[in-house]
Amino acid sequence: MNWIIFISIVLGTFAAMEGITWLTHRFVMHGFLWYLHKDHHQPEPGFFEKNDAFFLIFAIPSWLCIMLGLQHQVYWVAAIGFGVALYGLAYFIVHEVIIHQRFKWFTRSNNTYVRTIRWAHKMHHKHLGKEEGESFGMLLVARKYWKKVQADKKRKNL
């Protein structure tokens, strides 16, 4: 398989995962699998959450696509697996490290994008139940959150 096609499939899959994540978060996590996601909105003691099980829900198919795609030389399947895995890495860094700071690596960023995704996620978490949620995506956030963060930055600079 041509490397350009392989990389295009990886990047296309990565991009598609934002939509898949939004749909999964909105209709699965805040739907019939709320019992796994609930402790993410209503924290319980301990480092791990039942919500962490969603890692496996995405990681296992990604691993299978990579492994089986490479074993059987069906490289477009492996490329899809790598795209899902890269999105998983981005999700881990953005959600676990930057937003929730479960790992204290980037705790004082003043970057507009970082502040915007943190604000959007904070607005998502203001809803403790599975209904009436907002901001279900991860890497892309609505314009209203950008405007709010930019307005806050302007106020602080005055």
C-alpha positions in Angstrom: 0.0 0.0 0.0 1.2 3.5 -0.8 2.4 5.4 2.3 0.4 8.5 1.3 -2.8 6.5 1.2 -1.9 4.8 4.5 -1.2 8.1 6.2 -4.4 9.6 4.7 -6.5 6.8 6.1 -4.8 7.2 9.5 -5.5 11.0 9.6 -9.0 10.6 8.2 -9.8 8.0 10.9 -8.4 10.3 13.5 -10.6 13.1 12.3 -13.7 10.9 12.1 -13.1 9.8 15.7 -14.1 13.2 17.0 -17.6 12.7 15.5 -17.7 9.1 16.7 -16.6 10.3 20.2 -19.3 12.9 20.2 -22.0 10.4 19.2 -20.7 7.8 21.7 -20.5 10.3 24.5 -24.0 11.7 23.8 -26.0 8.6 23.1 -24.0 5.7 24.7 -22.2 7.2 27.8 -25.2 9.5 28.6 -27.6 6.8 27.5 -27.7 3.0 28.1 -24.1 2.9 29.5 -24.6 5.8 32.0 -23.8 3.4 34.9 -20.2 3.2 33.6 -20.0 7.0 33.0 -21.9 8.2 36.0 -18.9 8.2 38.4 -17.1 10.6 36.0 -19.8 13.2 36.6 -20.4 12.3 40.3 -16.9 11.4 41.5 -16.3 8.7 44.0 -13.1 8.1 46.0 -10.1 6.5 44.3 -8.0 7.0 41.3 -9.8 4.8 38.8 -13.4 5.2 37.7 -15.8 2.8 36.1 -15.7 5.3 33.2 -12.1 4.2 32.5 -13.7 1.0 31.0 -14.4 3.1 27.8 -10.6 3.0 27.2 -11.0 -0.8 26.5 -14.1 -0.2 24.4 -12.0 1.8 21.9 -8.6 0.2 22.5 -9.5 -3.4 21.8 -11.0 -2.8 18.3 -8.0 -0.5 17.5 -5.5 -3.2 18.6 -7.4 -5.9 16.6 -7.4 -3.7 13.5 -3.7 -3.1 13.8 -2.8 -6.7 14.6 -5.0 -8.4 12.1 -4.5 -5.8 9.4 -0.7 -6.2 9.6 -0.8 -10.0 9.9 -3.0 -10.4 6.9 -1.5 -7.5 5.0 -4.8 -5.6 4.8 -3.0 -2.3 5.4 -6.1 -0.1 5.2 -7.5 -1.9 8.2 -4.2 -1.4 10.1 -4.3 2.3 9.2 -7.8 2.6 10.7 -6.5 0.9 13.9 -3.6 3.4 14.0 -6.0 6.3 13.5 -8.1 5.2 16.4 -5.0 4.6 18.6 -3.7 8.1 17.8 -7.1 9.6 18.7 -6.9 7.6 21.9 -3.5 9.1 22.7 -4.9 12.6 22.0 -7.9 11.8 24.2 -5.7 10.7 27.0 -3.5 13.8 26.8 -6.5 16.2 26.5 -9.0 14.6 28.8 -7.0 13.0 31.5 -3.9 15.2 31.6 -5.0 18.7 30.5 -8.7 18.8 31.5 -9.0 16.7 34.6 -5.3 16.8 35.5 -5.2 13.2 36.8 -1.5 13.5 35.9 0.1 16.8 37.0 2.0 17.5 33.8 0.5 20.7 32.3 -1.3 22.4 35.2 -0.7 26.1 34.5 -1.3 26.6 30.8 -2.7 30.0 29.7 -3.0 28.8 26.1 -6.4 29.9 24.6 -7.2 26.4 23.1 -6.4 24.7 26.4 -8.5 27.2 28.4 -11.3 26.8 25.8 -11.4 23.0 26.0 -11.2 23.2 29.8 -14.2 25.6 29.9 -16.3 23.5 27.5 -15.6 20.4 29.6 -16.5 22.3 32.8 -19.8 23.3 31.2 -20.3 19.6 30.3 -19.7 18.6 33.9 -22.0 21.2 35.4 -24.7 18.7 34.6 -24.5 15.9 37.2 -27.1 13.7 35.5 -27.2 12.1 32.1 -29.9 14.5 30.8 -29.5 18.1 29.6 -25.8 17.8 28.8 -23.7 20.0 26.5 -20.3 19.9 24.8 -19.9 16.2 24.2 -16.9 16.5 21.9 -13.3 16.4 22.9 -10.9 18.2 20.5 -13.4 20.5 18.8 -15.5 22.9 20.9 -18.4 25.2 20.0 -17.7 28.9 19.1 -19.5 30.1 22.2 -16.7 28.7 24.4 -14.0 30.3 22.3 -15.8 33.6 22.6 -16.2 33.3 26.4 -12.5 32.5 26.9 -11.4 35.3 24.5 -13.6 37.8 26.3 -12.2 36.7 29.7 -8.6 37.2 28.4 -9.5 40.7 27.1 -11.1 41.6 30.5 -7.9 40.5 32.3 -5.7 42.5 30.0 -7.6 45.8 30.5 
